[in-house]
Amino acid sequence: MSQMETLAIEVKNLTKSYKIYNNPNDRLKEAVHPLKKIYHEEFKAIDDLSFKVKKGQAVGIIGKNGSGKSTLLKMITGVLTPTEGIIKVNGKVAALLELGAGFNPDLTGLENIYLNGTLMGYSKIEMEKKINDIVMFADIGEFINQPVKMYSSGMFARLAFAVAVNVEPDILIIDEALSVGDIYFQAKCIAKMKELTEKCTVLFVSHSLDVIKSFCDSAILMDKGKLLEIGPVKRIAQIYENMVNQEVADMKRVQSLESLVISSGQRSQDIEFLVEEDSEFSKRANEFRSGTGEARFIRADLLVNGKVVNKIPFGEMVTLRLLMQYYKDVDTEGTVGYMVRNNNGVDIFGMNIFNKARLLPKMKKGGIIEVNFSFRNLLSESGKYTVSLGLKPKPFEPVYFDSVSVATVFEVPKIENNYVPGLIFVDNSIDLRLIQ
């Protein structure tokens, strides 16, 4: 079997350049100048990009606005032509780049279904086999026989999504299109997406890391048209999250980090026992940390019956003990919280002291504060979980003093001789009555 038979998409040395002119007249001047004088600057939306996607993979593409994600998808689908490089696509492609792109407003919804099928390379006979599924999924009633220009934006979105996901493509490419329609249609879209990730190759752009982590097994991180990282979705999402947090923190930085972090020689003797420089927390925090550094987590432990643990059985009472030290005087009342994520990096539950109408006090340089969160472990699915931490100078501000995306890890053993549905056990009172 050749390599391309196992690949759905291969991108090699891909570049997309645009000519940027300061003045509209400069384009004409450049075209007619006898000495071929250059009046433009070159902007590379995609810069020498290379990667491969295997058949059956679900790959998320993440990055800040302007990183080139949408441009990349448009070139893969043939909407844009590369300036340089090679794109190889193995199979039929269905794409949602802009919902309804390719729809003719004067044609009916039904006619547009056939039109879109033709654009995707399907014959009329093939589309007739799929038409019922598409119409049922869109669920817009008699409007299917009305011109598309009469549709509301919601109906338009329903039809566009229904066509893309029901033509059974080999490759499905989606650019930020899972927030269409009402909550019920969104739920249907998500269920359909999960079904498709088991049947075809998916290339998916979204700014929501939770959505990316839910659907994708791998991810590509882009920035300024370049590929920064490619790998397992959980790791790439953490890199991106740290990168964004750090950039926000840098904007708010009052002074350099070096002037804020006190050396171990300045640390008072009475707190030495709290901080171990080579502890597992210190090593993990340094790898997954971002923030201004004006205050930092110096310890994070999970305790059951007062003892530090890394296995927490279902139903146990747990305390998350956090210690934070301040490296400058802080005259604002801050907040601290945590989030528990499962093995796929999906947020399960969390808490912030602000949610309980509490705030951290104003602190002096060198001060240490301890916060304990206590909860019962109601995670019913066995496996490993991570705890992320966030320390802020004020609620609702995007800046963090310290953010540690993987502060500690724990395991929930399998529940023996019992079945608890779902990820979290929620107790119910049950009223059972015989009516007849």
Disulfide bonds with the S-S distance in Angstrom:
none
